[in-house]
């Protein structure tokens, strides 16, 4: 058990909040930075209910270089950062690229500026399998070529990794791990925290649960003419708690200071691909209800299939995704029902 203080940026967001829970349960002290642009302060209460401990919280916009500097001056003991804070909607990044470059790149640079001054600091970057584009071979290993990004969002992840790599090259005492996520879904089993998109969901699972609860009329399935078993696109859906636990393993690896490269990359997925229709069937099974959906045209920028080769994370991090697609969808559904109940209570 460790009482080391760790900074988690975007710690009230979907993956960030679940990682804060996993860190606290492992004995780490957590400080959260979140400007609430895509999250809610209520999440802090959910984290506290699960862990019995309220993490320290600062409302800071990481695009403000002076605010970042002031934070590190106040928190002299923080040397370890897990960086989630970023905009992440592919479609929005296409229509508003400058917002994405400012939010995702400048905030990263300002954080690294400060950490670079602290000998022996560690950094975990929330990256994405979008860096691979449509990979030539499946499953995708970490050695697969990084292809030209399909969207400004994907490009910010590629550029982010390059910036971190270049920083590591110039400072051997600085160590970093980039975790390339596949498709995180689900919620904490207590349903105290989960995925809460602001506005119309950009991701499949919240759209499914919002349709099932009656908030949306029907789900659009983008394309049934892909060269897959049922014609719908295939993705690697990983339970958010498995993903959160991987961040703890990555941090422990950095803190163990074993002789290794000071910049490493790991894929985080289940190693199994599921089509959109398979996800719908799984949801219908766990929720015991039929889901209204229609097939529409393909979406620009979408690839046919992506799923991870997780051998490296299994062997090097000692981590493996344990939870099933059914588990993840059942937890997402439980969370959605609680959200609906809270909304109804507020209306009354």
C-alpha positions as CSV (number, residue, x, y, z in Angstrom):
1,X,0.0,0.0,0.0
2,X,1.2,3.4,-0.8
3,X,0.2,6.9,0.4
4,X,1.9,8.6,-2.5
5,X,0.0,11.6,-3.9
6,X,-1.0,11.3,-7.6
7,X,-2.5,13.9,-9.8
8,X,-5.3,12.7,-12.0
9,X,-6.4,15.3,-14.6
10,X,-9.9,14.9,-15.9
11,X,-10.5,12.8,-12.8
12,X,-14.3,13.5,-12.7
13,X,-14.7,12.2,-16.3
14,X,-15.8,8.7,-17.2
15,X,-12.4,6.8,-17.2
16,X,-10.8,9.2,-14.8
17,X,-13.3,8.8,-12.0
18,X,-13.1,5.0,-12.2
19,X,-9.3,5.2,-12.1
20,X,-9.5,7.5,-9.0
21,X,-11.5,4.8,-7.3
22,X,-9.0,2.1,-8.3
23,X,-6.1,4.2,-7.1
24,X,-7.7,5.1,-3.7
25,X,-8.6,1.4,-3.2
26,X,-4.9,0.6,-3.7
27,X,-3.9,3.2,-1.1
28,X,-2.8,6.1,-3.2
29,X,-3.7,9.7,-2.3
30,X,-5.4,11.4,-5.2
31,X,-5.6,15.0,-6.3
32,X,-8.1,15.7,-9.1
33,X,-7.9,18.5,-11.6
34,X,-11.1,18.9,-13.7
35,X,-12.7,22.0,-15.2
36,X,-16.1,20.3,-15.4
37,X,-16.4,21.1,-19.1
38,X,-17.5,17.5,-19.8
39,X,-18.2,16.2,-16.3
40,X,-20.1,16.9,-13.1
41,X,-19.1,17.8,-9.6
42,X,-21.6,15.2,-8.4
43,X,-19.1,12.5,-9.4
44,X,-16.9,13.5,-6.4
45,X,-19.7,12.3,-4.2
46,X,-19.9,9.0,-6.0
47,X,-16.2,8.4,-5.6
48,X,-16.5,9.2,-1.9
49,X,-19.4,6.8,-1.5
50,X,-17.5,3.9,-3.1
51,X,-14.1,4.5,-1.3
52,X,-15.2,6.2,1.9
53,X,-12.6,8.9,1.0
54,X,-13.0,12.3,-0.8
55,X,-10.0,13.0,-3.1
56,X,-8.6,16.6,-3.1
57,X,-10.1,18.5,-6.0
58,X,-9.1,21.6,-7.9
59,X,-11.1,23.3,-10.6
60,X,-8.4,24.4,-13.1
61,X,-8.5,24.9,-16.8
62,X,-5.2,23.2,-18.0
63,X,-5.1,25.5,-21.0
64,X,-4.2,28.3,-18.6
65,X,-0.4,28.0,-18.4
66,X,-0.1,30.1,-15.3
67,X,-2.8,28.2,-13.4
68,X,-0.9,24.9,-14.1
69,X,2.3,26.5,-12.9
70,X,0.6,27.8,-9.7
71,X,-0.8,24.3,-9.0
72,X,2.6,22.7,-9.1
73,X,4.1,25.4,-6.9
74,X,1.4,24.6,-4.3
75,X,1.7,20.8,-4.6
76,X,5.4,20.4,-4.3
77,X,5.2,16.7,-3.6
78,X,3.4,15.7,-6.8
79,X,5.7,13.8,-9.2
80,X,3.2,11.4,-10.7
81,X,0.5,12.4,-13.1
82,X,-2.2,10.4,-14.9
83,X,-3.5,12.6,-17.7
84,X,-7.1,12.1,-18.9
85,X,-8.2,15.7,-19.4
86,X,-9.0,16.0,-23.2
87,X,-11.9,16.5,-25.6
88,X,-12.7,13.1,-27.2
89,X,-15.6,13.3,-29.7
90,X,-14.4,12.3,-33.2
91,X,-17.2,14.1,-35.0
92,X,-16.8,17.3,-33.0
93,X,-13.1,17.3,-33.7
94,X,-13.7,17.3,-37.4
95,X,-16.1,20.3,-37.2
96,X,-14.0,22.2,-34.6
97,X,-10.4,21.2,-35.0
98,X,-8.8,24.2,-33.3
99,X,-10.7,23.5,-30.0
100,X,-9.2,20.0,-30.0
101,X,-5.7,21.1,-30.8
102,X,-5.8,23.8,-28.0
103,X,-7.5,21.6,-25.4
104,X,-5.6,18.4,-26.0
105,X,-2.1,19.6,-27.0
106,X,-1.5,22.9,-25.1
107,X,-2.7,21.4,-21.8
108,X,-0.3,18.4,-22.3
109,X,2.6,20.7,-23.0
110,X,2.0,22.8,-19.9
111,X,1.8,19.8,-17.7
112,X,5.1,18.4,-19.1
113,X,6.8,21.7,-18.7
114,X,6.2,21.5,-14.9
115,X,6.9,17.8,-14.5
116,X,10.2,18.2,-16.5
117,X,11.5,20.4,-13.6
118,X,11.0,17.5,-11.1
119,X,13.6,14.8,-11.2
120,X,12.1,11.3,-11.2
121,X,8.6,12.3,-12.3
122,X,6.2,9.8,-13.9
123,X,3.5,10.4,-16.5
124,X,0.7,8.2,-17.8
125,X,-1.0,9.3,-21.0
126,X,-4.5,8.5,-22.0
127,X,-4.0,7.5,-25.6
128,X,-6.2,5.6,-28.0
129,X,-6.3,2.8,-30.6
130,X,-7.3,5.5,-33.1
131,X,-3.6,6.0,-33.7
132,X,-3.6,2.7,-35.7
133,X,-6.4,3.7,-38.1
134,X,-7.5,0.7,-40.0
135,X,-4.7,-1.7,-39.1
136,X,-3.2,-4.0,-41.8
137,X,-3.4,-6.9,-39.4
138,X,-5.7,-8.0,-36.6
139,X,-5.4,-8.3,-33.7
140,X,-3.4,-5.1,-33.4
141,X,0.0,-5.2,-31.6
142,X,1.9,-2.2,-30.3
143,X,4.3,-2.6,-33.2
144,X,1.5,-1.9,-35.8
145,X,2.3,1.3,-37.8
146,X,0.8,4.5,-36.6
147,X,-1.2,5.7,-39.6
148,X,-2.3,9.1,-40.7
149,X,-5.1,10.1,-38.4
150,X,-8.7,10.0,-39.6
151,X,-9.7,12.9,-37.4
152,X,-8.2,15.9,-35.5
153,X,-9.1,13.9,-32.3
154,X,-7.0,11.0,-33.4
155,X,-4.2,13.3,-34.5
156,X,-4.1,14.9,-31.0
157,X,-3.4,11.5,-29.6
158,X,-0.6,10.8,-32.1
159,X,1.0,14.2,-31.6
160,X,0.6,13.8,-27.8
161,X,2.6,10.6,-27.9
162,X,5.3,12.2,-30.0
163,X,5.6,15.2,-27.6
164,X,5.9,12.8,-24.6
165,X,8.5,10.6,-26.5
166,X,10.5,13.7,-27.4
167,X,10.4,14.8,-23.8
168,X,11.6,11.4,-22.6
169,X,14.5,11.5,-25.1
170,X,15.8,14.7,-23.6
171,X,15.3,13.8,-19.9
172,X,16.3,10.2,-18.9
173,X,14.9,10.8,-15.4
174,X,11.4,11.4,-16.8
175,X,9.4,8.2,-17.4
176,X,6.1,7.8,-19.3
177,X,3.7,5.2,-20.4
178,X,1.1,5.8,-23.1
179,X,-2.0,3.5,-22.7
180,X,-3.8,3.0,-26.0
181,X,-7.4,2.2,-25.1
182,X,-9.8,0.3,-27.3
183,X,-13.5,1.0,-26.5
184,X,-14.2,1.6,-22.8
185,X,-17.7,0.8,-21.6
186,X,-19.7,0.0,-18.5
187,X,-19.8,1.5,-15.0
188,X,-18.7,0.8,-11.4
189,X,-20.7,-2.2,-10.0
190,X,-22.2,0.0,-7.3
191,X,-23.6,2.3,-10.1
192,X,-22.4,5.3,-8.0
193,X,-20.3,6.5,-11.0
194,X,-20.6,5.7,-14.8
195,X,-20.5,7.3,-18.2
196,X,-22.6,10.5,-18.3
197,X,-22.3,12.2,-21.7
198,X,-23.4,15.8,-21.8
199,X,-25.9,16.3,-24.7
200,X,-26.3,13.6,-27.4
201,X,-24.0,10.6,-26.8
202,X,-21.2,10.1,-29.3
203,X,-20.5,6.6,-28.2
204,X,-22.5,3.4,-28.8
205,X,-23.2,2.2,-25.3
206,X,-24.7,5.4,-23.8
207,X,-26.8,5.7,-26.9
208,X,-28.0,2.1,-26.4
209,X,-28.9,2.7,-22.8
210,X,-30.6,6.0,-23.4
211,X,-32.7,4.4,-26.2
212,X,-33.6,1.5,-23.9
213,X,-34.7,3.9,-21.1
214,X,-36.8,6.0,-23.5
215,X,-34.6,9.1,-23.8
216,X,-33.9,8.4,-27.5
217,X,-36.4,7.0,-30.0
218,X,-34.1,4.5,-31.7
219,X,-30.5,3.6,-32.2
220,X,-28.8,4.3,-35.5
221,X,-26.4,1.5,-36.6
222,X,-23.9,3.1,-39.0
223,X,-23.5,0.7,-41.9
224,X,-24.3,-3.0,-42.4
225,X,-22.2,-3.4,-45.5
226,X,-18.8,-3.9,-43.8
227,X,-16.8,-7.0,-44.7
228,X,-17.6,-8.6,-41.3
229,X,-19.7,-11.6,-40.3
230,X,-23.0,-9.6,-40.0
231,X,-21.9,-6.5,-41.9
232,X,-21.6,-4.2,-38.9
233,X,-18.3,-2.7,-37.6
234,X,-16.2,-4.6,-35.1
235,X,-14.7,-3.0,-31.9
236,X,-12.9,-4.2,-28.8
237,X,-15.2,-3.2,-25.9
238,X,-13.4,-3.2,-22.5
239,X,-15.0,-2.8,-19.1
240,X,-14.0,0.6,-17.6
241,X,-13.0,-1.1,-14.3
242,X,-10.6,-3.4,-16.1
243,X,-9.2,-0.2,-17.8
244,X,-9.0,1.6,-14.4
245,X,-7.0,-1.2,-12.9
246,X,-4.6,-1.2,-15.8
247,X,-3.7,2.4,-14.9
248,X,-2.8,1.4,-11.3
249,X,-0.6,-1.4,-12.7
250,X,1.1,1.1,-15.1
251,X,1.8,3.5,-12.2
252,X,3.2,0.7,-10.1
253,X,5.5,-0.2,-13.0
254,X,6.8,3.3,-13.2
255,X,7.3,3.5,-9.5
256,X,9.1,0.2,-9.4
257,X,12.0,1.8,-11.3
258,X,13.1,-1.4,-13.1
259,X,15.6,-1.0,-15.8
260,X,13.6,-0.4,-19.0
261,X,12.9,2.3,-21.6
262,X,11.6,5.5,-20.2
263,X,8.8,5.7,-22.7
264,X,6.6,2.6,-23.2
265,X,3.3,2.0,-25.0
266,X,0.6,-0.6,-24.1
267,X,-2.6,-1.6,-25.8
268,X,-5.6,-2.0,-23.4
269,X,-8.4,-4.1,-24.7
270,X,-10.0,-7.6,-24.2
271,X,-8.4,-9.1,-27.3
272,X,-11.8,-9.9,-28.7
273,X,-13.8,-8.0,-31.3
274,X,-17.6,-7.7,-31.1
275,X,-19.8,-6.3,-33.9
276,X,-22.4,-3.6,-33.3
277,X,-25.2,-6.2,-33.7
278,X,-23.5,-8.5,-31.2
279,X,-23.4,-5.7,-28.7
280,X,-27.1,-5.0,-29.3
281,X,-27.9,-8.7,-28.8
282,X,-25.9,-8.8,-25.6
283,X,-27.6,-5.7,-24.3
284,X,-31.1,-7.2,-25.1
285,X,-30.1,-10.3,-23.2
286,X,-28.9,-8.6,-20.0
287,X,-31.7,-6.0,-19.9
288,X,-34.4,-8.4,-21.0
289,X,-35.9,-6.0,-23.4
290,X,-35.9,-5.3,-27.1
291,X,-33.9,-2.4,-28.5
292,X,-35.4,-0.3,-31.3
293,X,-32.7,0.3,-34.0
294,X,-32.4,1.1,-37.7
295,X,-29.5,0.6,-40.1
296,X,-28.3,3.9,-41.7
297,X,-25.3,4.8,-43.9
298,X,-21.7,4.5,-42.7
299,X,-20.2,7.3,-40.7
300,X,-17.2,9.2,-42.1
301,X,-13.9,8.2,-40.5
302,X,-15.2,4.9,-39.1
303,X,-13.0,1.8,-39.8
304,X,-14.2,-1.8,-40.4
305,X,-12.6,-3.5,-37.4
306,X,-10.2,-3.0,-34.5
307,X,-9.3,-5.2,-31.6
308,X,-6.2,-5.5,-29.5
309,X,-3.4,-8.0,-29.1
310,X,-3.1,-7.7,-25.3
311,X,0.0,-9.9,-24.9
312,X,2.3,-7.1,-24.0
313,X,0.0,-5.7,-21.3
314,X,-0.6,-9.2,-20.0
315,X,3.1,-10.1,-19.8
316,X,4.7,-6.8,-18.9
317,X,2.1,-5.1,-16.7
318,X,0.7,-8.3,-15.2
319,X,-2.8,-7.1,-16.2
320,X,-5.6,-8.8,-18.0
321,X,-9.2,-7.7,-18.8
322,X,-11.4,-10.0,-16.5
323,X,-14.9,-8.8,-17.1
324,X,-17.2,-9.8,-20.0
325,X,-19.2,-7.9,-22.5
326,X,-22.4,-9.0,-20.7
327,X,-20.9,-7.7,-17.4
328,X,-20.1,-4.3,-18.9
329,X,-23.5,-3.9,-20.5
330,X,-25.3,-5.0,-17.3
331,X,-23.4,-2.4,-15.3
332,X,-24.1,0.3,-17.9
333,X,-27.8,-0.5,-17.8
334,X,-27.8,-0.4,-14.0
335,X,-26.1,3.0,-14.1
336,X,-28.6,4.3,-16.7
337,X,-31.6,3.3,-14.5
338,X,-30.1,5.2,-11.5
339,X,-29.4,8.3,-13.6
340,X,-33.1,8.2,-14.8
341,X,-34.3,7.8,-11.3
342,X,-32.3,10.8,-10.1
343,X,-33.5,12.9,-13.0
344,X,-37.1,12.1,-12.2
345,X,-36.5,13.0,-8.5
346,X,-35.1,16.3,-9.5
347,X,-38.1,17.0,-11.7
348,X,-40.4,16.4,-8.8
